[in-house]
Amino acid sequence: MKRLSAVLVLALVCSAFAQFPEQVAMKRHRVLRGWLVTVRAAESNYKTKYGVYGDLAALRRAHLLDSLVFESDKPTESVRDTNLVPESTNFEVTASGDGKHYQVSISEEPTAMLTIYVWGNEISEGSSLGDVHLPFVPWDATPT
């Protein structure tokens, strides 16, 4: 009976650790989607005020992205506040030359095995959450 209990406890612990990277990835994915919503709202406000869409610098000059804090260095804390944009995050907002269109692209690579990506423009938005893959480890195929 003790052995069965130990096996069950071990199975539960292993299951919890296996879900941990996925849970972290989903949390970060929600954060990036929140940033995308913030940028899209800022673009709407910018266009209402100036008649055209703006790039990242224009939105920041207009103080429409003040809720986001763009860090100049990589954060040292393991848990980040949702409004802190690490320097390692690819955060791009571009506007067309005539200001009639814009594109937002936000991506992170929290690990070498995972990429989180969200994008949007004045019409639509989308996202991608890369799968967590274990690195390939070759094995010796020679029989023993």
Sequence and secondary structure as in RCSB ss.txt:
>XXXX:A:sequence
MKRLSAVLVLALVCSAFAQFPEQVAMKRHRVLRGWLVTVRAAESNYKTKYGVYGDLAALRRAHLLDSLVFESDKP
TESVRDTNLVPESTNFEVTASGDGKHYQVSISEEPTAMLTIYVWGNEISEGSSLGDVHLPFVPWDATPT
>XXXX:A:secstr
 HHHHHHHHHHHHHHHHHHHHHHHHHHHHHHHHHHHHHHHHHHHHHHHHHSS   HHHHHHTTSSTTSEE SS  
 SSS  TTEE TTSEEEEEE TTSS EEEEEEEEEETTEEEEEEEESS EEEEE            S  
